[in-house]
Amino acid sequence: MVARVDAAAEGDPRPDTVASGFPSLDRMLGGGFRCGDLVVVAGDVGSGKSALGLGMALRASRLGAPTVFLSGEMSEDRLTERALALEGRLTVDELRLGRLGDSARAGLGAAALRLKDLPLRILPLLGAGFAEVEGALDVLPRPRLLLVDSLQLVAPPDGRLTLEESVAQTTRWLKALALDRGVVVLALSHLLPGGRAREDRRPTLDDLGGLGAVKQHADVVLAIYREEMYAPGNGVEGATELIVGKNRNGQTGFVDLYFYRRWLRFEDMLDPEP
């Protein structure tokens, strides 16, 4: 333990840390997510949860963390298309219709080469139960990050449970999986609709549902808040608060991101990628 502290003091990244790739967030989390942690990223419908999750998967794998993205929301082809658009800073429509100029085609080619070499696998989440999720960790050697989209689409063994009971059981199991396999499990999650009636629409821990299991068992809870969604014309278009609502090992607060809607891409406002 003392040797690890000394290494961290010298500026070396801790071996149990997986960076999100968003520098402001990683600084708040003491370098990034920690292996063995369950991280929940929550947001309202249309807030950009999948885009943020894909961005984190790409950045983490680019920084050397073998990453598995398990998606029940989109097919592998659709997510790969999104990843190319995100990396190449193109719109999905431009890719689909082939409306690319010379510079855009060059950018697309460079993005495709970068993606080809990343330790990243994108797999479908078919709702086949917990064994399907655990099995996804075996597609890469020594995986560090498992991203699940979404918490509500993982099917527990008991199909008679209500949605809230299912989310509670899945949350407890994902935390146990993170500890057992020594990986970061990052689960995207929908919010309960009750928060929409509040004057302040920023998500809270009580909006996570799962009979309180999510806020209890998650080590880190991140929530996406874009004011423009709730008060059109009042907020700065694209401005996003990524709220750190729970951080078991450190501080809470928020970091400022910017959402480029046309590219489905989030950027760190204080430390954007070049």
C-alpha positions as CSV (number, residue, x, y, z in Angstrom):
1,M,0.0,0.0,0.0
2,V,2.8,2.5,0.9
3,A,4.6,1.7,-2.3
4,R,1.4,2.5,-4.3
5,V,1.0,5.8,-2.4
6,D,4.6,6.7,-3.2
7,A,4.1,5.8,-6.9
8,A,1.0,8.0,-7.0
9,A,2.8,10.8,-5.3
10,E,5.4,10.7,-8.0
11,G,2.7,11.2,-10.6
12,D,2.3,7.6,-11.9
13,P,-1.2,6.5,-12.5
14,R,-2.5,3.9,-9.9
15,P,-2.8,0.4,-11.5
16,D,-6.3,0.1,-10.2
17,T,-7.5,3.3,-11.9
18,V,-9.4,3.6,-15.2
19,A,-9.5,7.2,-16.5
20,S,-12.8,8.4,-18.0
21,G,-10.8,10.5,-20.5
22,F,-12.6,13.7,-19.3
23,P,-9.8,15.4,-17.3
24,S,-12.0,17.5,-15.1
25,L,-14.0,14.5,-14.0
26,D,-10.9,12.4,-13.5
27,R,-9.4,15.0,-11.2
28,M,-12.5,15.1,-9.1
29,L,-12.4,11.3,-8.8
30,G,-8.7,11.2,-7.8
31,G,-7.5,10.0,-11.2
32,G,-10.6,8.2,-12.5
33,F,-12.7,5.2,-11.8
34,R,-11.3,2.5,-9.6
35,C,-11.4,-1.2,-10.4
36,G,-14.0,-3.0,-8.2
37,D,-16.3,0.1,-8.4
38,L,-19.8,0.2,-9.7
39,V,-20.4,3.5,-11.5
40,V,-23.9,4.6,-12.6
41,V,-24.4,7.3,-15.2
42,A,-28.0,8.5,-15.1
43,G,-30.0,10.9,-17.2
44,D,-33.4,11.7,-18.6
45,V,-34.6,10.5,-22.0
46,G,-32.6,12.3,-24.7
47,S,-29.9,13.7,-22.4
48,G,-27.1,11.9,-24.2
49,K,-26.4,8.9,-21.8
50,S,-25.4,6.6,-24.6
51,A,-23.3,9.3,-26.3
52,L,-21.4,10.0,-23.0
53,G,-21.0,6.3,-22.3
54,L,-19.6,5.7,-25.8
55,G,-17.3,8.7,-25.4
56,M,-16.0,7.3,-22.1
57,A,-15.5,3.8,-23.6
58,L,-13.5,5.3,-26.5
59,R,-11.4,7.5,-24.3
60,A,-10.7,4.9,-21.7
61,S,-9.6,2.3,-24.4
62,R,-7.5,5.0,-26.1
63,L,-5.7,5.4,-22.8
64,G,-5.0,1.7,-22.7
65,A,-7.8,0.2,-20.7
66,P,-9.3,-2.9,-22.4
67,T,-13.0,-2.0,-22.6
68,V,-16.3,-3.9,-23.4
69,F,-19.4,-1.9,-24.4
70,L,-22.5,-4.1,-23.9
71,S,-25.5,-2.4,-25.5
72,G,-29.2,-3.2,-25.4
73,E,-30.1,0.1,-27.0
74,M,-28.3,-0.1,-30.4
75,S,-26.8,-2.8,-32.6
76,E,-23.0,-3.2,-33.0
77,D,-23.1,-1.7,-36.5
78,R,-25.1,1.4,-35.3
79,L,-22.7,1.9,-32.4
80,T,-19.7,1.6,-34.6
81,E,-21.2,4.1,-36.9
82,R,-21.7,6.5,-34.0
83,A,-18.1,5.9,-32.9
84,L,-16.8,6.8,-36.3
85,A,-18.9,9.9,-36.3
86,L,-17.8,10.9,-32.8
87,E,-14.1,10.2,-33.5
88,G,-14.2,11.9,-36.9
89,R,-16.4,14.8,-35.8
90,L,-18.9,14.0,-38.5
91,T,-22.7,13.6,-38.3
92,V,-24.2,10.2,-38.6
93,D,-26.3,11.4,-41.6
94,E,-23.1,12.5,-43.4
95,L,-21.7,9.0,-43.0
96,R,-24.9,7.2,-44.0
97,L,-25.5,9.4,-47.1
98,G,-21.8,9.6,-48.1
99,R,-21.9,13.4,-48.2
100,L,-18.2,13.9,-47.3
101,G,-15.7,16.3,-48.7
102,D,-12.0,15.5,-49.1
103,S,-11.1,16.7,-45.6
104,A,-14.0,14.9,-44.0
105,R,-13.1,11.6,-45.8
106,A,-9.5,12.0,-44.6
107,G,-10.8,12.5,-41.0
108,L,-13.1,9.5,-41.4
109,G,-10.2,7.3,-42.5
110,A,-8.0,8.4,-39.6
111,A,-10.8,7.8,-37.2
112,A,-11.4,4.3,-38.6
113,L,-7.7,3.5,-38.2
114,R,-7.7,4.7,-34.6
115,L,-10.8,2.6,-33.8
116,K,-9.3,-0.5,-35.4
117,D,-6.4,-0.5,-33.0
118,L,-8.3,0.2,-29.8
119,P,-8.8,-2.5,-27.1
120,L,-12.5,-2.0,-27.4
121,R,-15.3,-4.5,-28.2
122,I,-18.9,-3.6,-28.7
123,L,-21.4,-6.4,-28.1
124,P,-25.2,-6.7,-28.1
125,L,-27.1,-7.0,-24.8
126,L,-29.7,-9.6,-25.6
127,G,-31.4,-9.9,-22.3
128,A,-30.2,-13.5,-21.7
129,G,-29.5,-12.9,-18.0
130,F,-26.5,-12.3,-15.7
131,A,-24.4,-15.0,-17.4
132,E,-24.5,-13.0,-20.7
133,V,-23.0,-9.9,-18.9
134,E,-20.3,-11.8,-17.1
135,G,-19.4,-13.7,-20.3
136,A,-18.8,-10.4,-22.1
137,L,-15.7,-9.9,-19.9
138,D,-14.1,-12.9,-21.6
139,V,-13.9,-11.4,-25.1
140,L,-10.8,-9.4,-24.2
141,P,-7.7,-10.3,-22.2
142,R,-7.6,-8.6,-18.8
143,P,-10.5,-6.2,-19.3
144,R,-10.6,-3.1,-17.1
145,L,-13.9,-1.5,-18.0
146,L,-17.3,-3.0,-18.7
147,L,-20.0,-0.5,-19.8
148,V,-23.6,-1.7,-19.7
149,D,-26.3,0.2,-21.6
150,S,-28.6,0.1,-19.7
151,L,-29.2,-1.0,-16.1
152,Q,-32.9,-1.5,-16.8
153,L,-32.2,-3.9,-19.7
154,V,-30.1,-6.5,-17.8
155,A,-32.5,-9.4,-17.2
156,P,-32.2,-11.0,-13.7
157,P,-32.9,-14.8,-13.4
158,D,-36.3,-14.2,-11.8
159,G,-38.6,-12.9,-14.5
160,R,-41.4,-12.3,-12.1
161,L,-39.9,-9.2,-10.5
162,T,-41.2,-5.7,-11.0
163,L,-39.0,-3.3,-12.8
164,E,-37.9,-1.7,-9.5
165,E,-37.1,-5.1,-8.0
166,S,-35.2,-6.1,-11.1
167,V,-33.1,-2.9,-11.0
168,A,-32.3,-3.5,-7.4
169,Q,-31.2,-7.1,-7.9
170,T,-29.2,-6.1,-11.0
171,T,-27.5,-3.3,-9.2
172,R,-26.4,-5.6,-6.3
173,W,-25.2,-8.2,-8.8
174,L,-23.2,-5.7,-10.9
175,K,-21.4,-4.4,-7.8
176,A,-20.5,-8.0,-6.8
177,L,-19.3,-8.6,-10.4
178,A,-17.0,-5.5,-10.3
179,L,-15.5,-6.8,-7.0
180,D,-15.2,-10.4,-8.2
181,R,-13.6,-9.6,-11.6
182,G,-11.6,-6.5,-10.5
183,V,-13.0,-4.3,-13.2
184,V,-14.9,-1.0,-13.3
185,V,-18.6,-1.7,-14.2
186,L,-20.2,1.5,-15.6
187,A,-24.0,1.2,-16.0
188,L,-26.1,3.7,-17.8
189,S,-29.5,4.3,-16.2
190,H,-32.8,6.0,-16.8
191,L,-34.3,8.3,-14.2
192,L,-37.6,7.9,-12.5
193,P,-40.2,10.4,-13.9
194,G,-41.0,12.0,-10.5
195,G,-38.2,14.5,-10.7
196,R,-39.8,16.2,-13.7
197,A,-42.3,17.9,-11.4
198,R,-39.7,19.7,-9.3
199,E,-38.8,23.3,-9.9
200,D,-35.1,22.3,-9.9
201,R,-34.9,19.6,-12.5
202,R,-31.3,18.5,-11.6
203,P,-31.3,14.8,-11.0
204,T,-30.8,13.6,-7.4
205,L,-30.0,10.2,-5.9
206,D,-33.6,9.6,-5.2
207,D,-34.4,9.7,-8.9
208,L,-32.4,6.5,-9.5
209,G,-35.1,4.1,-8.3
210,G,-34.3,0.5,-7.7
211,L,-35.9,0.7,-4.2
212,G,-32.8,2.6,-3.1
213,A,-30.4,-0.1,-4.1
214,V,-28.7,2.1,-6.8
215,K,-27.8,4.9,-4.5
216,Q,-26.8,2.4,-1.8
217,H,-24.5,0.1,-3.8
218,A,-23.1,2.4,-6.5
219,D,-19.7,3.8,-5.6
220,V,-20.0,6.7,-8.0
221,V,-23.2,8.2,-9.3
222,L,-23.0,10.7,-12.2
223,A,-26.0,12.5,-13.6
224,I,-26.4,14.5,-16.8
225,Y,-28.2,17.8,-16.6
226,R,-28.8,20.0,-19.7
227,E,-30.9,23.0,-18.9
228,E,-31.9,23.5,-22.5
229,M,-34.0,20.3,-22.3
230,Y,-36.2,21.8,-19.6
231,A,-36.1,25.5,-20.2
232,P,-35.6,26.0,-24.0
233,G,-34.1,29.4,-24.6
234,N,-32.8,29.9,-21.0
235,G,-29.8,27.7,-21.0
236,V,-26.7,27.8,-23.2
237,E,-27.2,25.3,-26.0
238,G,-25.0,22.3,-25.4
239,A,-23.9,23.3,-21.9
240,T,-24.0,20.3,-19.6
241,E,-23.5,19.8,-15.9
242,L,-22.2,16.3,-15.1
243,I,-23.2,16.0,-11.5
244,V,-21.1,13.8,-9.2
245,G,-24.0,13.0,-6.9
246,K,-22.1,10.3,-5.0
247,N,-18.4,9.5,-4.7
248,R,-17.8,6.9,-2.0
249,N,-14.1,7.8,-1.8
250,G,-14.0,11.5,-2.4
251,Q,-15.7,14.8,-3.2
252,T,-19.0,15.5,-4.9
253,G,-19.9,18.4,-7.1
254,F,-20.1,18.8,-10.9
255,V,-18.0,19.3,-13.9
256,D,-18.8,21.3,-17.0
257,L,-19.2,19.5,-20.3
258,Y,-20.4,20.7,-23.7
259,F,-22.6,18.5,-25.9
260,Y,-22.1,18.8,-29.7
261,R,-25.5,17.5,-30.7
262,R,-24.6,17.2,-34.4
263,W,-21.6,14.9,-33.6
264,L,-23.2,13.3,-30.5
265,R,-20.0,14.2,-28.7
266,F,-19.3,15.5,-25.2
267,E,-16.2,17.6,-24.5
268,D,-14.7,18.8,-21.2
269,M,-15.2,22.5,-21.3
270,L,-12.1,23.3,-19.2
271,D,-9.8,20.7,-20.9
272,P,-11.2,19.8,-24.3
273,E,-9.5,17.4,-26.7
274,P,-7.6,19.1,-29.5
